[in-house]
Amino acid sequence: MFALFSAGYGMGHHRAADAVCQALKQLFPGEPVEFVDYLSLLPPHLKSATLGVHHALTRHWPWGYGVMYQVTGRLSAIPWWQQLEQGPGAARLAAWITERSPRAIIATHPMPLMGLAGLKQQDLLKHPVIGVITDYVAHPSWIRHGVDGYAVANRRIESLVRQRLGPSVNIRVTGIPIDPAFGRKPSGELLRARWGWDGRPHVLISLGSYGMPRRQALTLVHALDELTPACVLVLLTGRDETLNTILAHEAQSHPDWIVRPYQNNMAEWLQACDVVMTPAGALTLTEVAAVGRPLVIYQPRPGQEWGNAQWFRDQGAAVLAFHPHEACGAVQTLLTQRQTTQHMVEAMRWMVPAEAAQQVAYLVQDLVKPDPTKDP
């Protein structure tokens, strides 16, 4: 059995874990893979408090989140701080592992990885531990002695991990694992015909899996409305039911808007559209790049999102916009300047390695011992 740990601070880490889960089941047929949200191992009051603080900072005070990101990064090298980070849930984590005895443990979020590394350092854990860094930058809390292997997004992170941990750790540049559906290439024209869309350019605006602040979202949408009727705005409102209700009501007087809540078939929505505008979550950026759609990153938040946005911009794979009028100009450029979009899509091709999840599974295979219960 393999164990996959994530933590429910946003859905990107869970999506990466699900992609790795699919790859492990393909590589190890019949081998159970168990997914665990590390937050379920925390005391209920601590789980509620950490989720509340994370939600408040990321949605309403992003600069506060950025400060926390920088401060905790500096503290992560201090032993007493490491002990503090590893403490919550450690006893339940150790008990869970003792009961299940997985062949290997994979973590797609730094919080469980810190706990696992602490157990390894105390010689309380013999199973291989693999960290899957799910950003294009690496917060120092990811990088811990005791982790046996790392799957990382790029050479820059590989160098950083190697510099801090030395030559003994197994590091593989796999890319960020995503659902294989994003690597398939269904016809955008067929999807549009199936959904009854016309031949105008369609611009997908992702307002965040949990929705950006409503006032900010409405301001952006109203500014982008100047692009219609030359194009159609496809507005995905995430899990914010109130925002979805507001925009759906407004769409009754805006025939060039398509308003939908969170969608499970995002690969098809991306494939059907001509330009994508999104926040800077690493999984979302990777999915857009895998599909190969011109990309505008809107108002990346301080912390790992800013690092992700910078990486995409510096590689020529995205345009950054910080104000609604900049967003309008960026979309207009990508819709009208074919050479710019071609260069962007070319940059995306080498940034997203094929079969990243499978490469993570191969790393796990290299680190696990043969299962003694199975015939050779």
C-alpha positions in Angstrom: 0.0 0.0 0.0 1.1 3.6 -0.8 0.1 6.6 1.2 -0.5 10.0 -0.4 -0.7 13.0 2.0 -1.9 16.5 1.1 -3.5 19.4 3.0 -6.7 21.1 2.2 -5.5 24.7 1.9 -6.8 25.1 -1.6 -7.4 22.4 -4.1 -4.2 22.4 -6.1 -2.3 20.1 -3.7 -5.2 17.7 -3.8 -5.3 17.7 -7.6 -1.6 16.9 -7.7 -2.1 14.1 -5.3 -4.9 12.7 -7.4 -2.7 12.7 -10.5 0.1 10.8 -8.7 -2.5 8.4 -7.4 -3.6 7.6 -10.9 0.0 7.1 -12.0 0.8 4.8 -9.1 -2.2 2.6 -9.8 -1.0 2.2 -13.4 2.6 1.4 -12.4 1.6 -0.9 -9.5 -1.6 -2.7 -10.6 -3.6 -3.9 -7.7 -1.6 -2.0 -5.1 -3.9 0.1 -2.9 -3.2 3.8 -2.7 -4.7 5.7 0.2 -5.2 9.5 0.2 -5.1 11.4 3.5 -5.8 15.1 4.1 -3.3 15.9 6.8 -5.8 18.3 8.3 -7.9 15.4 9.4 -5.1 14.4 11.8 -5.0 17.8 13.5 -7.1 18.6 16.6 -10.4 20.0 15.4 -9.8 23.5 16.9 -6.3 23.7 15.3 -7.7 22.6 11.9 -10.5 25.2 12.1 -8.1 28.0 13.1 -5.5 27.3 10.5 -8.1 27.1 7.7 -9.7 30.3 8.9 -6.4 32.2 9.0 -5.3 30.9 5.6 -8.6 31.8 4.0 -8.7 35.3 5.5 -5.1 36.1 4.5 -5.3 34.7 0.9 -8.6 36.2 0.1 -8.8 39.5 2.1 -5.3 40.4 3.1 -2.8 38.9 0.5 0.0 41.2 1.6 -0.3 39.7 5.1 0.0 36.3 3.6 3.1 37.5 1.7 4.7 38.7 5.0 3.9 35.3 6.7 5.4 33.5 3.7 8.6 35.4 3.9 8.9 35.3 7.7 8.2 31.5 8.0 10.8 31.0 5.2 13.5 32.7 7.2 12.5 30.8 10.4 12.5 27.4 8.8 16.2 26.9 9.2 16.0 27.4 13.0 15.7 24.1 14.9 13.2 25.2 17.5 10.9 26.5 14.7 11.2 23.2 12.9 10.1 21.4 16.0 7.2 23.7 16.3 6.2 23.1 12.7 6.5 19.3 13.0 4.6 19.1 16.2 0.9 19.4 15.2 -0.5 16.0 14.2 2.8 14.2 14.7 1.5 11.7 17.2 -1.6 10.9 15.0 0.6 10.7 11.9 3.0 8.2 13.6 0.0 6.1 14.7 -1.5 6.2 11.3 1.7 5.0 9.7 2.2 2.3 12.3 -1.3 0.9 11.7 -1.2 1.1 7.8 2.6 0.4 7.2 2.7 1.8 3.7 5.6 0.9 1.4 6.2 4.6 0.6 4.7 7.9 1.6 4.2 10.8 -0.8 3.4 14.3 0.2 2.1 17.0 -2.1 2.0 19.7 0.7 4.8 20.9 3.0 2.8 20.5 6.2 2.6 16.7 6.2 6.1 16.5 4.7 7.5 18.4 7.7 5.9 15.9 10.0 7.2 13.0 8.0 10.7 14.4 7.9 10.6 14.9 11.7 9.7 11.3 12.2 12.5 10.2 9.9 15.0 12.4 11.8 14.0 10.7 15.1 14.4 7.3 13.5 10.7 6.6 14.0 9.9 6.0 10.4 11.6 3.5 8.0 9.4 4.0 5.0 10.6 6.0 2.0 9.3 9.6 2.1 8.9 11.5 -1.2 8.1 15.2 -1.4 6.3 16.5 -4.6 6.9 20.3 -4.7 3.8 21.7 -6.3 5.0 25.2 -7.1 7.6 26.7 -9.5 9.4 28.1 -6.4 10.2 26.2 -3.2 9.3 27.7 0.2 12.1 26.5 2.6 9.5 24.5 4.6 9.5 22.0 1.8 13.2 21.3 2.1 13.9 19.0 5.0 16.5 16.4 6.0 14.9 13.0 6.3 13.1 13.2 3.0 14.4 10.5 0.7 13.3 11.9 -2.7 12.0 15.0 -4.3 10.0 15.6 -7.5 10.4 19.2 -8.5 9.1 21.5 -11.3 12.4 22.9 -12.6 16.2 22.9 -12.5 16.2 26.0 -10.2 14.4 24.1 -7.5 16.6 21.1 -8.0 19.6 23.2 -7.4 18.1 24.8 -4.3 17.2 21.5 -2.7 20.6 20.0 -3.6 22.4 23.0 -2.1 20.5 22.7 1.2 20.4 18.9 1.6 23.5 17.7 -0.2 24.1 14.9 -2.7 22.5 12.0 -1.0 18.9 13.0 -1.6 17.3 11.7 -4.8 15.9 14.7 -6.8 14.1 14.4 -10.1 12.9 17.2 -12.3 9.5 15.7 -13.2 7.3 18.8 -13.7 4.2 19.3 -11.6 1.8 16.3 -11.8 -1.6 17.0 -13.3 -4.5 15.0 -14.5 -3.6 13.3 -17.8 -6.9 14.7 -19.3 -5.0 18.0 -19.8 -2.4 16.3 -22.0 -5.1 15.1 -24.4 -6.0 17.3 -27.3 -9.7 17.2 -28.0 -10.8 19.5 -30.8 -11.8 22.9 -29.6 -14.1 23.3 -32.6 -15.9 20.1 -31.8 -16.4 21.2 -28.2 -17.7 24.5 -29.2 -20.2 22.9 -31.6 -21.3 20.5 -28.9 -22.0 23.4 -26.5 -23.6 25.6 -29.2 -20.9 28.3 -29.1 -20.5 30.6 -32.1 -17.3 31.3 -34.0 -16.2 34.4 -32.0 -13.1 34.2 -29.8 -13.9 33.0 -26.3 -11.9 34.3 -23.3 -12.0 32.2 -20.1 -11.8 34.1 -16.9 -11.1 31.9 -13.9 -12.1 33.8 -10.7 -10.4 31.3 -8.5 -11.4 27.9 -7.2 -12.8 29.6 -4.1 -13.5 32.9 -5.9 -11.5 36.1 -5.6 -13.1 39.0 -3.5 -16.4 39.8 -5.1 -15.8 43.5 -5.6 -12.5 42.8 -7.3 -14.1 40.1 -9.5 -17.0 42.4 -10.5 -14.6 45.3 -11.3 -12.6 43.0 -13.5 -15.5 41.5 -15.4 -17.1 45.0 -16.0 -13.8 46.2 -17.4 -13.4 43.2 -19.7 -17.0 43.7 -21.0 -15.6 46.4 -23.3 -14.1 43.5 -25.3 -17.6 42.3 -26.2 -19.3 41.7 -28.6 -16.1 41.0 -30.6 -15.5 38.1 -28.2 -17.4 36.1 -25.6 -16.5 36.2 -21.8 -16.6 32.7 -20.2 -16.8 33.5 -16.5 -16.0 30.6 -14.1 -16.8 31.7 -10.6 -15.3 28.8 -8.6 -17.0 27.9 -5.4 -18.4 31.3 -4.6 -22.1 30.7 -5.0 -22.9 34.4 -4.2 -20.6 35.7 -7.0 -22.1 33.1 -9.4 -25.6 34.3 -8.6 -24.7 38.0 -9.1 -22.9 37.4 -12.4 -25.6 35.0 -13.6 -28.2 37.7 -12.9 -26.1 40.3 -14.8 -25.6 38.0 -17.7 -29.3 38.2 -18.5 -28.5 41.6 -19.9 -25.1 40.6 -21.3 -25.6 38.0 -24.0 -21.9 37.8 -24.6 -21.3 36.3 -21.1 -21.3 32.6 -20.2 -21.3 32.2 -16.3 -20.7 28.9 -14.7 -19.6 27.7 -11.2 -16.7 25.3 -10.5 -16.3 22.8 -13.3 -14.9 19.3 -13.1 -14.1 19.1 -16.8 -11.6 22.0 -16.8 -9.5 20.4 -19.6 -12.4 20.8 -22.0 -13.2 24.3 -21.0 -9.6 25.3 -21.5 -9.5 23.6 -24.9 -12.6 25.3 -26.1 -11.4 28.8 -25.3 -8.9 31.0 -27.1 -7.3 32.9 -24.2 -7.2 32.2 -20.5 -7.0 34.6 -17.6 -6.4 33.2 -14.1 -4.7 33.7 -10.8 -1.3 32.1 -10.3 -1.9 28.8 -8.6 0.8 26.4 -9.9 -1.6 23.6 -10.8 -3.9 25.9 -12.8 -0.9 27.4 -14.7 0.4 23.9 -15.4 -2.9 22.8 -16.7 -3.2 25.8 -19.0 0.3 25.3 -20.3 -0.4 21.6 -20.9 -3.4 22.5 -23.1 -1.4 25.3 -24.7 -3.6 28.3 -24.4 -2.3 31.9 -24.4 -2.3 33.0 -20.7 -2.8 36.2 -18.7 -2.0 36.0 -15.0 -4.1 38.5 -13.1 -3.0 40.1 -9.8 -0.7 37.3 -8.6 -0.7 37.3 -4.8 2.5 37.7 -2.7 4.1 34.4 -1.8 4.3 31.3 -4.0 1.8 32.7 -6.5 4.1 35.6 -7.2 7.0 33.2 -7.7 4.9 31.1 -10.0 3.8 34.2 -12.0 7.4 35.4 -12.3 8.6 32.1 -13.6 5.9 31.9 -16.3 6.5 35.5 -17.3 10.3 35.1 -17.4 10.0 32.0 -19.6 7.7 33.8 -22.0 4.7 31.7 -21.1 2.4 34.3 -19.7 1.6 38.0 -19.5 1.0 39.6 -16.1 -1.7 42.1 -15.5 -2.3 44.0 -12.2 -5.2 46.3 -13.1 -8.4 45.8 -15.1 -7.3 48.0 -18.0 -4.0 46.1 -18.2 -6.0 42.9 -18.3 -8.1 44.2 -21.2 -5.0 45.2 -23.1 -3.3 41.9 -22.6 -6.3 39.9 -23.8 -6.6 42.2 -26.8 -2.9 41.6 -27.7 -3.2 37.9 -27.4 -6.3 37.8 -29.6 -4.8 39.9 -32.3 -1.1 39.3 -32.4 -0.6 35.7 -33.7 3.2 35.7 -33.4 3.0 36.6 -29.7 0.7 33.8 -29.0 2.7 31.3 -31.0 5.9 32.2 -29.0 4.0 31.8 -25.8 2.6 28.4 -26.6 6.1 27.2 -27.7 7.5 28.3 -24.4 4.8 26.4 -22.6 5.7 23.1 -24.4 9.1 22.7 -22.8 7.9 24.0 -19.4 5.5 21.2 -18.8 7.2 17.8 -19.2 5.1 15.0 -20.6 3.7 12.5 -18.1 4.9 14.3 -15.0 2.8 12.1 -12.7 4.3 9.0 -14.3 7.8 10.4 -13.6 6.8 10.8 -9.9 5.6 7.2 -9.8 8.9 6.0 -11.3 10.8 8.0 -8.6 8.6 6.1 -6.0 9.4 2.8 -7.7 13.2 3.5 -7.4 12.9 4.2 -3.7 10.7 1.4 -2.5 11.7 -2.1 -1.6 10.1 -5.1 -3.3 6.8 -6.1 -1.6 7.6 -9.4 0.3 4.0 -10.5 0.0 4.1 -10.5 -3.8 5.7 -13.2 -6.0 8.9 -12.1 -7.8 
